[in-house]
Amino acid sequence: MSEETTGTPAGPRSVADLDLGPALEAVLMVVDEPATEEHLAKILERPRRQVADALRRLADEYTAEGRGFELRLVAGGWRFYTRPEYAAAVERFVLDGQQARLTQAALETLAVVAYRQPVSRGRVSAVRGVNCDGVMRTLLQRGLIEEAGTEPETGAILYTTTNYFLERMGLRGLDELPELAPFLPEAEAIEAETLEGVPSFDPDAPDSEDADDKTEL
């Protein structure tokens, strides 16, 4: 019995038969992290260059049409984002005033990790001058930093930022971080103020996170 007889619409034989632009849109609508061109090419059974060109055409089209969203290359992959000028509308609808926030202490700690990575908790605490263990745990739980081996000299666990950090900051890579490193003390200066990597402050002092002093990330 033919498809004309049954009335059943003919479907594509494979994803390779789909129109590339709409197929990319459909996939990117459901990703929970930026999708790489290599992965998209594999899923849609197309050459990587063809996928890369199609992604850039879509991004240009959305910008030219003034859409409320944009397609951006972030952290090595592509994902849809709300345009900044419409952020207030999205926040009111989705967040309803309950925005996820990081304290000022957490943001400062995250900045130290970003510019000094890979870095141990002791060195982060030495830079800030306060115990940062609690703040570091918060950043780990939020997926903004991760463990990255140990320090050969001391055996201390080292930490680096994650791809999720790049995604949240809207960066393609760490080379796009603002030039702030010169304002942070050098490792030698940190060591000179500490004893064998141990912070020169009371390690039992509470974290300096102020629950009322919160900054959005």
C-alpha positions as CSV (number, residue, x, y, z in Angstrom):
1,M,0.0,0.0,0.0
2,S,1.5,3.3,-1.0
3,E,1.8,6.4,1.2
4,E,-0.6,8.3,-1.2
5,T,-3.2,5.6,-0.4
6,T,-2.8,5.6,3.4
7,G,-2.5,9.3,3.6
8,T,0.6,9.0,5.8
9,P,3.1,11.9,5.1
10,A,6.5,10.8,3.9
11,G,9.2,11.5,6.4
12,P,12.9,12.2,5.7
13,R,15.1,9.1,5.4
14,S,17.7,10.5,7.8
15,V,18.6,13.7,9.5
16,A,20.9,14.4,6.5
17,D,17.7,15.0,4.5
18,L,16.6,17.8,6.8
19,D,17.0,21.5,6.0
20,L,20.2,22.4,7.9
21,G,19.1,25.8,9.2
22,P,15.8,24.6,10.9
23,A,17.5,21.4,12.1
24,L,20.2,23.5,13.9
25,E,17.5,25.7,15.4
26,A,15.6,22.6,16.6
27,V,18.7,21.1,18.3
28,L,19.9,24.3,19.8
29,M,16.5,24.9,21.4
30,V,17.0,22.0,23.7
31,V,20.7,22.1,24.6
32,D,21.6,22.8,28.2
33,E,25.1,23.8,27.4
34,P,26.9,25.3,24.3
35,A,27.0,22.7,21.5
36,T,30.3,22.5,19.5
37,E,30.3,22.6,15.7
38,E,31.9,19.1,15.7
39,H,29.1,17.6,17.8
40,L,26.4,19.3,15.7
41,A,28.0,18.1,12.5
42,K,28.1,14.6,13.8
43,I,24.4,14.7,14.9
44,L,23.2,16.2,11.7
45,E,25.5,14.2,9.4
46,R,27.0,17.2,7.7
47,P,30.5,18.5,7.2
48,R,31.7,20.7,10.0
49,R,32.4,23.6,7.7
50,Q,28.9,23.5,6.3
51,V,27.5,23.5,9.9
52,A,29.8,26.4,10.9
53,D,28.7,28.5,7.9
54,A,25.0,27.8,8.6
55,L,25.4,28.8,12.3
56,R,27.0,32.1,11.4
57,R,24.3,32.8,8.8
58,L,21.6,32.1,11.4
59,A,23.4,34.4,13.9
60,D,23.6,37.2,11.3
61,E,19.9,36.7,10.4
62,Y,18.7,37.0,14.0
63,T,20.8,40.2,14.4
64,A,19.5,41.8,11.2
65,E,15.9,41.0,12.1
66,G,16.3,42.4,15.6
67,R,15.1,39.2,17.3
68,G,14.8,39.1,21.1
69,F,17.4,36.3,21.1
70,E,20.7,35.8,19.6
71,L,22.9,32.8,18.6
72,R,26.3,33.2,20.2
73,L,29.6,31.2,20.2
74,V,30.5,30.9,23.9
75,A,32.9,28.5,25.7
76,G,33.7,26.7,22.4
77,G,30.1,26.0,21.4
78,W,26.9,27.6,20.2
79,R,23.7,28.4,22.2
80,F,20.7,30.7,22.1
81,Y,20.8,33.7,24.5
82,T,18.4,36.5,25.3
83,R,19.5,39.8,24.0
84,P,20.7,42.0,26.8
85,E,18.2,44.8,26.0
86,Y,15.4,42.3,26.8
87,A,16.9,40.8,30.0
88,A,14.5,42.8,32.2
89,A,11.4,41.2,30.6
90,V,12.9,37.7,30.9
91,E,13.9,38.2,34.5
92,R,10.4,39.4,35.5
93,F,8.7,36.5,33.8
94,V,11.1,33.6,34.7
95,L,12.7,34.7,37.9
96,D,9.9,36.8,39.4
97,G,12.5,38.7,41.5
98,Q,14.1,35.6,42.9
99,Q,17.4,35.9,41.1
100,A,20.2,33.5,41.9
101,R,23.0,35.6,43.4
102,L,26.6,35.2,44.5
103,T,27.9,37.2,47.5
104,Q,30.6,39.8,46.9
105,A,33.0,37.5,48.7
106,A,32.2,34.7,46.3
107,L,32.7,37.0,43.3
108,E,36.0,38.2,44.6
109,T,37.1,34.6,45.2
110,L,36.0,33.5,41.8
111,A,38.1,36.4,40.3
112,V,41.2,35.2,42.1
113,V,40.7,31.6,40.8
114,A,40.1,32.9,37.3
115,Y,43.3,35.0,37.1
116,R,45.6,32.7,39.1
117,Q,44.4,29.3,38.0
118,P,45.4,26.6,38.7
119,V,45.4,27.7,42.3
120,S,45.0,26.2,45.7
121,R,42.6,27.2,48.4
122,G,45.5,28.4,50.6
123,R,46.7,30.8,47.9
124,V,43.2,32.1,47.2
125,S,42.8,32.7,50.9
126,A,46.2,34.5,51.0
127,V,45.2,36.8,48.2
128,R,41.9,37.7,49.9
129,G,43.3,37.8,53.4
130,V,40.4,35.7,54.8
131,N,39.6,32.0,55.0
132,C,37.9,31.1,51.7
133,D,37.0,27.4,52.3
134,G,33.2,28.0,52.5
135,V,33.2,30.3,49.5
136,M,35.2,27.8,47.5
137,R,32.7,25.1,48.4
138,T,29.9,27.3,47.1
139,L,31.7,27.9,43.8
140,L,32.2,24.2,43.4
141,Q,28.6,23.5,44.1
142,R,27.5,26.1,41.5
143,G,29.8,24.5,38.9
144,L,31.9,27.6,38.4
145,I,35.2,26.0,39.5
146,E,36.5,22.4,39.6
147,E,39.4,20.4,40.9
148,A,42.4,20.2,38.6
149,G,45.0,18.0,40.2
150,T,47.4,18.8,43.0
151,E,50.3,21.1,43.7
152,P,53.5,19.0,43.4
153,E,55.3,20.9,46.3
154,T,52.5,20.7,48.9
155,G,50.0,18.2,47.6
156,A,47.2,20.9,47.9
157,I,44.3,20.5,45.6
158,L,44.3,23.0,42.7
159,Y,41.3,24.6,41.2
160,T,40.4,26.1,37.8
161,T,37.3,27.7,36.3
162,T,34.9,25.6,34.3
163,N,33.3,25.9,30.9
164,Y,30.1,26.8,32.7
165,F,32.0,29.8,34.1
166,L,32.9,30.9,30.6
167,E,29.3,30.4,29.5
168,R,27.9,32.5,32.4
169,M,30.5,35.2,31.7
170,G,29.8,35.2,28.0
171,L,33.5,34.4,27.1
172,R,34.9,32.2,24.4
173,G,38.0,31.4,26.4
174,L,40.1,32.7,29.3
175,D,42.1,34.8,26.9
176,E,39.0,37.1,26.8
177,L,39.1,37.9,30.5
178,P,39.6,41.6,31.2
179,E,43.2,42.7,31.9
180,L,43.0,42.7,35.7
181,A,45.8,40.4,36.5
182,P,48.3,43.2,37.1
183,F,46.2,44.4,40.1
184,L,46.5,41.0,41.8
185,P,49.7,40.2,43.9
186,E,52.2,37.9,42.3
187,A,52.7,34.4,43.7
188,E,56.1,35.4,45.1
189,A,54.5,38.2,47.1
190,I,51.9,35.8,48.4
191,E,54.4,33.3,49.6
192,A,56.5,36.0,51.3
193,E,53.5,36.9,53.4
194,T,52.7,33.3,54.3
195,L,54.5,30.4,56.0
196,E,54.9,27.4,53.7
197,G,51.7,28.4,51.9
198,V,49.7,28.7,55.1
199,P,47.7,32.0,55.2
200,S,49.0,34.6,57.8
201,F,45.5,35.0,59.3
202,D,43.3,33.0,61.7
203,P,42.3,29.9,59.7
204,D,39.4,29.3,62.1
205,A,37.9,32.8,61.4
206,P,34.5,32.6,59.7
207,D,34.1,33.2,56.0
208,S,33.5,36.9,55.2
209,E,30.4,36.2,53.1
210,D,27.8,38.7,54.0
211,A,24.4,37.2,53.4
212,D,23.0,40.7,52.8
213,D,25.7,41.8,50.4
214,K,24.8,39.9,47.2
215,T,25.7,40.5,43.6
216,E,24.0,38.9,40.7
217,L,25.9,36.5,38.4
